[in-house]
Amino acid sequence: MTPSTLGTGSQPEPHRRHEILQRLQHERNTRLAQLRAMDADKPNAHGDLLTAQTTAIRVVLKEIDAAEERVDDGTYGVCRGCDVRIPIGRLEILPYVRYCVRCQQREL
């Protein structure tokens, strides 16, 4: 991804949009596989830990859905806190992230 293909109110180039959506789908599939594995392991699971992990995964799944909406509305890759572009490296690691590092630290 290049900075010119990320959101500032416009759609990313079609091939970049496809790449972003593929990355988000991969993240979704990974999280869903984790949930299935945790569900299969319930008899061996520790209740509170399983609940916390399941909750965290479901939060990420919601973030992935929200990221797909941002791709559609042209705001993907723009920090929700300061309206600057989120660095490409951060988006490659966490393609569903809403904030740049500085704003994320403020949110915590």
PyMOL commands that set and color helices and strands:
alter all, ss='L'
color gray80, all
select helices_A, chain A and resi 3-5+14-40+42-44+47-73+88-93+101-107
alter helices_A, ss='H'
color red, helices_A
deselect
rebuild
show_as cartoon
